[in-house]
């Protein structure tokens, strides 16, 4: 009971902190900065997730602060930037915010350009920006950084975390106060420790160990990281001696002030097995807050010889993954909240621990001001191209001093597409580094002297990464690197050829040639029998580089793409590939290159080839592109492939029917059918009995001859789990669509002009998009749950407005109508009260009544494109909370003077309005963009005194993409 009460108190404490955050994020009237100030030297954003992971994993409240998931749907733009202990570099932090908000790199090193870029990204938008772990209290830099954010809309938020009072004082304004986070009390700290040390489901008596454990917890002094790490260390250990060893460790007596390392963390490191110590310390090559990739780190550990020899049938890769998972279980790594992948991060204090024990043997070049600071003992170097123009000079100087270096590792600090400027490397660089085991140089320029000069002399090399470079060929001397285990050439889009004698690399285990332009594989690839990963295999025209060379590569894992299958001339070659024996492959891609219309194919041969490429039964994903046969072999879609979750059949132009029994794949969740030029009917063979029980996504595209989709008449209804149905570019399809889809959330129909059947009944449909001139009827469709609706054509638009008027849907947030010539009057009371966005395109006779309207308070964005011909001026009394107005190609529009009455409008964009001449803007406007409006544009550029006074207050003004200075 006591433990439960402690848990409740800790949970209440964390909820209280998050309630403060929530209150700030909910305040739509103020732009507030929230400061979380940590006492006791804790990094807030890293402390909270650990507590949250411990206590909230099984709780209904899952709000890890690291991800700021709280009410994030309210913000158009969201960014989380870790500033760290470095000086507050305004340009660097600004570029980081740009990259997070736009998901693209900012290539400019000019501060003014970067700030304008950010202004444009934020203009008129609601943003949430989190600055994590700020250390520098430079008020001038802070105020300079804030300038672009003034273009954001009302209700935008900052959240700042820091450990210093001086930073909190600099950031705070009259609207906010710092929220102090103190240390845990002893019972709370014990709860963190115990939850980590013991599995809650265990029934074992821990009374004796608890007494020792509570004494250990006292020494943690309220630090959750210390408690969690020591708990992870003792997990699975039931000997009192093991626990007493931690309690009486001499490391408790060492002063934290001398090294900056918590004694508890030293103890955790001390008790690591020696092989884990080496792997952990290797991570000191990376900067703080780096997102680690489990697979990448495993390959580097393997190259450095940090993995022991595996036993009992395990591979080196298996062992590397076990090491990593062990470090995760001991809290040396923790999962990141990156939604696009599954990386891991390391707490700053854990990173300090790795750096401390790495000592002089590991060095991060990008953090040193002078290369002379490198000790001659240094053996492992990392570099990163960011904004440091002297980095290459540092690398050269460092390598000149460190001729015995074993590692030169380039680290990508840019998470959105790599390095902004290609690196040009001196051809003499590698001549000095004959002991290298790891070499990584991505994104270097087309000067290939680096490779041709000396790469073959690096005989100790185990790991080589030249991804994203512009090389066309690789030097033949690379075939002399007999110890090479990993070769990465990903996205070398100009690479045409691999070295002729690649078969000499008998120790090669990982070859990544994804997204290259290789014409064919070298001969004799079957000799590389240790290969564990091969991203692609381009089939050649000779037996020595044909598909049969894959036969002896029995240990391939993960995924494989076999390309240029048109070069396989008989089924015997395909059978020799032994695809059914490659049981470790989860994902397969079979690809035939695009064939010429005049090319003649033997359909039976094509079918036999694909038949003999039959994979093992536990495959999870299969994609077939460009298959040239008229029918599929029986194995494609066969129910014995019970683990298939994703199937894509694309550009199978000669097939006149789909594979039978696709509906019987029991685990299939995503099906894509595209480019079947000969298919006219999808019928009973598509269904059979109880079809598609697990399918969630069905995409059918570019079927020019498809006319009929035969309905399913017997047994259970098909597609009980289907959530998304997309049918695009099927111009002859008449019907029928499935009649009832109980789980459907998104329906998209585009380019199906003959479709005249009723749409499926879908009681929980959230998004409906119907484009072009199809006459699909909507009478059975419920609008009650719809959130987004886009319709095209007179009948559909008229039906939608009639249905909205009679049913008043309560969830509709976004409505887009287009290509309707019928007269439509849009008044405030004719729209659902929930509507926030309205877009009108090519609807010439739409009108907005100006008088006697009921106000609509929810609409905040209105877009009008080539519509509303009768309008000469705009005033929207019916929409008092409109924030964004976009007008394009309104040929009779002459004036926007009445907009001055608005109290909410923040963003105005006008294009291609040749008669527009007068404008008067409200005080609330922050962003103005005018394009191809010659009369108005000229007046703004010369700052006409009749209109300029009502414009000049706007934060950002652009005319024909040129910024106008106020």
Rosetta blueprint (number, residue, H / E / L):
1 X L
2 X H
3 X H
4 X H
5 X H
6 X H
7 X H
8 X H
9 X H
10 X H
11 X H
12 X H
13 X H
14 X H
15 X H
16 X H
17 X H
18 X H
19 X H
20 X H
21 X H
22 X H
23 X H
24 X H
25 X H
26 X H
27 X L
28 X L
29 X L
30 X L
31 X L
32 X E
33 X E
34 X E
35 X E
36 X E
37 X E
38 X E
39 X L
40 X L
41 X L
42 X L
43 X L
44 X H
45 X H
46 X H
47 X H
48 X H
49 X H
50 X H
51 X H
52 X H
53 X H
54 X H
55 X H
56 X H
57 X L
58 X L
59 X L
60 X L
61 X L
62 X L
63 X L
64 X L
65 X H
66 X H
67 X H
68 X L
69 X L
70 X L
71 X L
72 X H
73 X H
74 X H
75 X L
76 X L
77 X E
78 X E
79 X E
80 X E
81 X E
82 X E
83 X E
84 X E
85 X L
86 X L
87 X L
88 X L
89 X L
90 X H
91 X H
92 X H
93 X H
94 X H
95 X H
96 X H
97 X H
98 X H
99 X H
100 X H
101 X H
102 X H
103 X L
104 X L
105 X L
106 X L
107 X L
108 X L
109 X L
110 X L
111 X H
112 X H
113 X H
114 X H
115 X H
116 X H
117 X H
118 X H
119 X H
120 X H
121 X H
122 X H
123 X L
124 X L
125 X L
126 X L
127 X E
128 X E
129 X E
130 X E
131 X E
132 X E
133 X E
134 X E
135 X L
136 X L
137 X L
138 X L
139 X H
140 X H
141 X H
142 X H
143 X H
144 X H
145 X H
146 X H
147 X H
148 X H
149 X H
150 X H
151 X H
152 X L
153 X L
154 X L
155 X L
156 X L
157 X E
158 X E
159 X E
160 X E
161 X E
162 X E
163 X L
164 X L
165 X H
166 X H
167 X H
168 X H
169 X H
170 X H
171 X H
172 X L
173 X L
174 X L
175 X L
176 X L
177 X L
178 X E
179 X E
180 X E
181 X E
182 X L
183 X L
184 X L
185 X L
186 X H
187 X H
188 X H
189 X H
190 X H
191 X H
192 X H
193 X H
194 X H
195 X H
196 X H
197 X H
198 X L
199 X L
200 X L
201 X L
202 X L
203 X L
204 X L
205 X L
206 X L
207 X H
208 X H
209 X H
210 X H
211 X H
212 X H
213 X H
214 X H
215 X H
216 X H
217 X H
218 X H
219 X H
220 X H
221 X L
222 X L
223 X L
224 X H
225 X H
226 X H
227 X H
228 X H
229 X H
230 X H
231 X H
232 X H
233 X H
234 X H
235 X L
236 X L
237 X L
238 X L
239 X L
240 X H
241 X H
242 X H
243 X H
244 X H
245 X H
246 X H
247 X H
248 X L
249 X L
250 X H
251 X H
252 X H
253 X H
254 X L
255 X L
256 X H
257 X H
258 X H
259 X H
260 X L
261 X L
262 X L
263 X H
264 X H
265 X H
266 X H
267 X H
268 X H
269 X H
270 X H
271 X L
272 X L
273 X L
274 X H
275 X H
276 X H
277 X H
278 X H
279 X H
280 X H
281 X H
282 X H
283 X H
284 X H
285 X H
286 X L
287 X L
288 X L
289 X L
290 X L
291 X L
292 X E
293 X L
294 X H
295 X H
296 X H
297 X H
298 X H
299 X H
300 X H
301 X H
302 X H
303 X H
304 X L
305 X L
306 X L
307 X L
308 X L
309 X L
310 X L
311 X L
312 X L
313 X L
314 X L
315 X L
316 X H
317 X H
318 X H
319 X H
320 X H
321 X H
322 X H
323 X H
324 X H
325 X H
326 X H
327 X H
328 X H
329 X H
330 X L
331 X L
332 X L
333 X L
334 X E
335 X E
336 X L
337 X L
338 X L
339 X L
340 X L
341 X L
342 X L
343 X L
344 X E
345 X E
346 X L
347 X L
348 X H
349 X H
350 X H
351 X H
352 X H
353 X H
354 X H
355 X H
356 X H
357 X H
358 X H
359 X H
360 X H
361 X H
362 X E
363 X E
364 X E
365 X H
366 X H
367 X H
368 X L
369 X L
370 X L
371 X H
372 X H
373 X H
374 X L
375 X L
376 X L
377 X L
378 X L
379 X L
380 X E
381 X E
382 X E
383 X E
384 X L
385 X L
386 X L
387 X L
388 X L
389 X L
390 X L
391 X H
392 X H
393 X H
394 X H
395 X H
396 X H
397 X H
398 X H
399 X H
400 X H
401 X H
402 X L
403 X L
404 X L
405 X L
406 X L
407 X E
408 X E
409 X E
410 X E
411 X L
412 X L
413 X L
414 X L
415 X L
416 X L
417 X L
418 X L
419 X L
420 X L
421 X L
422 X L
423 X E
424 X L
425 X L
426 X L
427 X L
428 X L
429 X L
430 X H
431 X H
432 X H
433 X L
434 X L
435 X L
436 X L
437 X L
438 X E
439 X E
440 X E
441 X L
442 X L
443 X L
444 X E
445 X L
446 X L
447 X L
448 X L
449 X H
450 X H
451 X H
452 X H
453 X H
454 X H
455 X H
456 X H
457 X H
458 X L
459 X L
460 X L
461 X L
462 X L
463 X E
464 X E
465 X E
466 X L
467 X L
468 X L
469 X L
470 X L
471 X L
472 X L
473 X E
474 X L
475 X L
476 X H
477 X H
478 X H
479 X H
480 X H
481 X L
482 X L
483 X L
484 X L
485 X L
486 X E
487 X E
488 X E
489 X L
490 X L
491 X L
492 X L
493 X L
494 X L
495 X L
496 X L
497 X E
498 X L
499 X L
500 X L
501 X L
502 X H
503 X H
504 X H
505 X L
506 X L
507 X L
508 X L
509 X L
510 X E
511 X E
512 X E
513 X L
514 X L
515 X L
516 X L
517 X L
518 X L
519 X L
520 X L
521 X L
522 X L
523 X L
524 X L
525 X H
526 X H
527 X H
528 X L
529 X L
530 X L
531 X L
532 X L
533 X E
534 X E
535 X L
536 X E
537 X E
538 X E
539 X L
540 X L
541 X L
542 X L
543 X H
544 X H
545 X H
546 X L
547 X H
548 X H
549 X H
550 X H
551 X H
552 X H
553 X L
554 X L
555 X L
556 X L
557 X L
558 X E
559 X E
560 X E
561 X E
562 X E
563 X E
564 X L
565 X H
566 X H
567 X H
568 X L
569 X L
570 X L
571 X H
572 X H
573 X H
574 X H
575 X H
576 X H
577 X L
578 X L
579 X H
580 X H
581 X H
582 X L
583 X L
584 X L
585 X E
586 X E
587 X E
588 X E
589 X E
590 X E
591 X E
592 X L
593 X L
594 X L
595 X L
596 X L
597 X L
598 X L
599 X L
600 X L
601 X L
602 X L
603 X H
604 X H
605 X H
606 X H
607 X H
608 X H
609 X H
610 X H
611 X H
612 X H
613 X L
614 X L
615 X L
616 X L
617 X L
618 X L
619 X L
620 X L
621 X E
622 X E
623 X E
624 X E
625 X E
626 X L
627 X L
628 X L
629 X L
630 X L
631 X L
632 X L
633 X L
634 X L
635 X L
636 X L
637 X L
638 X L
639 X L
640 X L
641 X L
642 X L
643 X L
644 X L
645 X L
646 X E
647 X E
648 X E
649 X E
650 X E
651 X L
652 X L
653 X L
654 X L
655 X L
656 X L
657 X L
658 X L
659 X L
660 X L
661 X L
662 X H
663 X H
664 X H
665 X L
666 X L
667 X L
668 X L
669 X L
670 X E
671 X E
672 X E
673 X E
674 X E
675 X L
676 X L
677 X L
678 X L
679 X L
680 X L
681 X E
682 X E
683 X L
684 X H
685 X H
686 X H
687 X H
688 X L
689 X L
690 X L
691 X L
692 X L
693 X L
694 X L
695 X L
696 X L
697 X E
698 X E
699 X E
700 X E
701 X E
702 X L
703 X L
704 X L
705 X L
706 X L
707 X L
708 X E
709 X E
710 X L
711 X L
712 X L
713 X L
714 X L
715 X L
716 X L
717 X L
718 X L
719 X L
720 X L
721 X L
722 X L
723 X L
724 X E
725 X E
726 X E
727 X E
728 X E
729 X L
730 X L
731 X L
732 X L
733 X L
734 X L
735 X E
736 X L
737 X L
738 X L
739 X L
740 X E
741 X L
742 X L
743 X L
744 X L
745 X L
746 X E
747 X E
748 X E
749 X E
750 X E
751 X L
752 X L
753 X L
754 X L
755 X L
756 X L
757 X L
758 X E
759 X L
760 X L
761 X E
762 X L
763 X L
764 X L
765 X L
766 X L
767 X E
768 X E
769 X E
770 X E
771 X L
772 X L
773 X L
774 X L
775 X L
776 X L
777 X E
778 X L
779 X L
780 X L
781 X L
782 X L
783 X L
784 X L
785 X L
786 X L
787 X L
788 X E
789 X E
790 X E
791 X E
792 X E
793 X L
794 X H
795 X H
796 X H
797 X H
798 X H
799 X H
800 X H
801 X H
802 X H
803 X H
804 X H
805 X H
806 X H
807 X H
808 X L
809 X L
810 X L
811 X L
812 X L
813 X L
814 X E
815 X E
816 X E
817 X E
818 X E
819 X L
820 X L
821 X L
822 X L
823 X L
824 X E
825 X E
826 X L
827 X L
828 X H
829 X H
830 X H
831 X L
832 X L
833 X L
834 X L
835 X L
836 X L
837 X E
838 X E
839 X E
840 X E
841 X E
842 X L
843 X L
844 X L
845 X L
846 X E
847 X E
848 X L
849 X L
850 X L
851 X L
852 X L
853 X L
854 X L
855 X L
856 X L
857 X L
858 X L
859 X L
860 X L
861 X E
862 X E
863 X E
864 X E
865 X E
866 X L
867 X L
868 X L
869 X L
870 X L
871 X L
872 X L
873 X E
874 X L
875 X L
876 X L
877 X L
878 X L
879 X L
880 X L
881 X L
882 X L
883 X L
884 X E
885 X E
886 X E
887 X E
888 X E
889 X L
890 X L
891 X L
892 X L
893 X L
894 X L
895 X E
896 X E
897 X H
898 X H
899 X H
900 X H
901 X H
902 X L
903 X L
904 X L
905 X L
906 X L
907 X E
908 X E
909 X E
910 X E
911 X E
912 X L
913 X L
914 X L
915 X L
916 X L
917 X L
918 X E
919 X E
920 X L
921 X L
922 X L
923 X L
924 X L
925 X L
926 X L
927 X E
928 X E
929 X E
930 X E
931 X E
932 X L
933 X L
934 X H
935 X H
936 X H
937 X H
938 X H
939 X H
940 X H
941 X H
942 X L
943 X L
944 X L
945 X L
946 X L
947 X L
948 X H
949 X H
950 X H
951 X L
952 X L
953 X L
954 X L
955 X L
956 X E
957 X E
958 X E
959 X E
960 X L
961 X L
962 X E
963 X E
964 X L
965 X L
966 X L
